[in-house]
Amino acid sequence: MKRSKFVLATASIVAGLGLLKLAKVKLIKEEIKTSKKFLTQDGNLVEIDIDKIQSKGHKVSLTELKNWVFRKSH
């Protein structure tokens, strides 16, 4: 086998492996999410199924968020 054919074959294999890795990452990203994480009023993180959420609401402002979260007093 000539050197140029060897280099071409090696480059083809490396490129093919790169494409396979890219396709695998893309498939992982396309998984359908069935739940979403939310922060409760007392500061706990909970995971809720998407089909249990009724509708989209309005975006909460930073000041509303600061007033909504209860601070734990020690």
CNS distance restraints for C-alpha pairs under 8 A (distance, minus, plus):
assign (resid   1 and name CA) (resid   5 and name CA) 6.55 0.50 0.50
assign (resid   1 and name CA) (resid   6 and name CA) 6.66 0.50 0.50
assign (resid   2 and name CA) (resid   6 and name CA) 6.29 0.50 0.50
assign (resid   3 and name CA) (resid   7 and name CA) 6.20 0.50 0.50
assign (resid   4 and name CA) (resid   8 and name CA) 6.10 0.50 0.50
assign (resid   5 and name CA) (resid   9 and name CA) 6.00 0.50 0.50
assign (resid   6 and name CA) (resid  10 and name CA) 6.11 0.50 0.50
assign (resid   7 and name CA) (resid  11 and name CA) 6.06 0.50 0.50
assign (resid   8 and name CA) (resid  12 and name CA) 6.10 0.50 0.50
assign (resid   9 and name CA) (resid  13 and name CA) 6.26 0.50 0.50
assign (resid  10 and name CA) (resid  14 and name CA) 6.23 0.50 0.50
assign (resid  11 and name CA) (resid  15 and name CA) 6.06 0.50 0.50
assign (resid  12 and name CA) (resid  16 and name CA) 6.04 0.50 0.50
assign (resid  13 and name CA) (resid  17 and name CA) 6.19 0.50 0.50
assign (resid  14 and name CA) (resid  18 and name CA) 6.23 0.50 0.50
assign (resid  15 and name CA) (resid  19 and name CA) 6.25 0.50 0.50
assign (resid  16 and name CA) (resid  20 and name CA) 6.24 0.50 0.50
assign (resid  17 and name CA) (resid  21 and name CA) 6.23 0.50 0.50
assign (resid  18 and name CA) (resid  22 and name CA) 6.20 0.50 0.50
assign (resid  19 and name CA) (resid  23 and name CA) 6.12 0.50 0.50
assign (resid  20 and name CA) (resid  24 and name CA) 6.17 0.50 0.50
assign (resid  21 and name CA) (resid  25 and name CA) 6.28 0.50 0.50
assign (resid  22 and name CA) (resid  26 and name CA) 6.21 0.50 0.50
assign (resid  23 and name CA) (resid  27 and name CA) 6.19 0.50 0.50
assign (resid  24 and name CA) (resid  28 and name CA) 6.31 0.50 0.50
assign (resid  25 and name CA) (resid  29 and name CA) 6.34 0.50 0.50
assign (resid  26 and name CA) (resid  30 and name CA) 6.37 0.50 0.50
assign (resid  27 and name CA) (resid  31 and name CA) 6.85 0.50 0.50
assign (resid  34 and name CA) (resid  49 and name CA) 5.76 0.50 0.50
assign (resid  34 and name CA) (resid  50 and name CA) 5.66 0.50 0.50
assign (resid  34 and name CA) (resid  51 and name CA) 7.74 0.50 0.50
assign (resid  35 and name CA) (resid  47 and name CA) 6.28 0.50 0.50
assign (resid  35 and name CA) (resid  48 and name CA) 5.29 0.50 0.50
assign (resid  35 and name CA) (resid  49 and name CA) 4.08 0.50 0.50
assign (resid  35 and name CA) (resid  50 and name CA) 4.98 0.50 0.50
assign (resid  36 and name CA) (resid  47 and name CA) 5.49 0.50 0.50
assign (resid  36 and name CA) (resid  48 and name CA) 5.43 0.50 0.50
assign (resid  36 and name CA) (resid  49 and name CA) 6.36 0.50 0.50
assign (resid  36 and name CA) (resid  50 and name CA) 6.30 0.50 0.50
assign (resid  37 and name CA) (resid  45 and name CA) 6.71 0.50 0.50
assign (resid  37 and name CA) (resid  46 and name CA) 5.60 0.50 0.50
assign (resid  37 and name CA) (resid  47 and name CA) 4.33 0.50 0.50
assign (resid  37 and name CA) (resid  48 and name CA) 6.29 0.50 0.50
assign (resid  38 and name CA) (resid  45 and name CA) 5.73 0.50 0.50
assign (resid  38 and name CA) (resid  46 and name CA) 5.39 0.50 0.50
assign (resid  38 and name CA) (resid  47 and name CA) 6.23 0.50 0.50
assign (resid  38 and name CA) (resid  48 and name CA) 7.41 0.50 0.50
assign (resid  39 and name CA) (resid  43 and name CA) 5.96 0.50 0.50
assign (resid  39 and name CA) (resid  44 and name CA) 5.67 0.50 0.50
assign (resid  39 and name CA) (resid  45 and name CA) 4.61 0.50 0.50
assign (resid  39 and name CA) (resid  46 and name CA) 6.27 0.50 0.50
assign (resid  40 and name CA) (resid  44 and name CA) 5.23 0.50 0.50
assign (resid  40 and name CA) (resid  45 and name CA) 6.25 0.50 0.50
assign (resid  40 and name CA) (resid  46 and name CA) 7.01 0.50 0.50
assign (resid  41 and name CA) (resid  68 and name CA) 6.73 0.50 0.50
assign (resid  41 and name CA) (resid  69 and name CA) 5.16 0.50 0.50
assign (resid  41 and name CA) (resid  70 and name CA) 6.34 0.50 0.50
assign (resid  42 and name CA) (resid  69 and name CA) 6.32 0.50 0.50
assign (resid  42 and name CA) (resid  70 and name CA) 5.60 0.50 0.50
assign (resid  42 and name CA) (resid  71 and name CA) 7.59 0.50 0.50
assign (resid  43 and name CA) (resid  69 and name CA) 6.77 0.50 0.50
assign (resid  43 and name CA) (resid  70 and name CA) 7.40 0.50 0.50
assign (resid  48 and name CA) (resid  52 and name CA) 7.15 0.50 0.50
assign (resid  48 and name CA) (resid  53 and name CA) 7.88 0.50 0.50
assign (resid  49 and name CA) (resid  53 and name CA) 7.25 0.50 0.50
assign (resid  60 and name CA) (resid  64 and name CA) 6.26 0.50 0.50
assign (resid  60 and name CA) (resid  65 and name CA) 6.53 0.50 0.50
assign (resid  61 and name CA) (resid  65 and name CA) 6.27 0.50 0.50
assign (resid  62 and name CA) (resid  66 and name CA) 6.23 0.50 0.50
assign (resid  63 and name CA) (resid  67 and name CA) 6.30 0.50 0.50
assign (resid  64 and name CA) (resid  68 and name CA) 6.00 0.50 0.50
assign (resid  65 and name CA) (resid  69 and name CA) 6.32 0.50 0.50
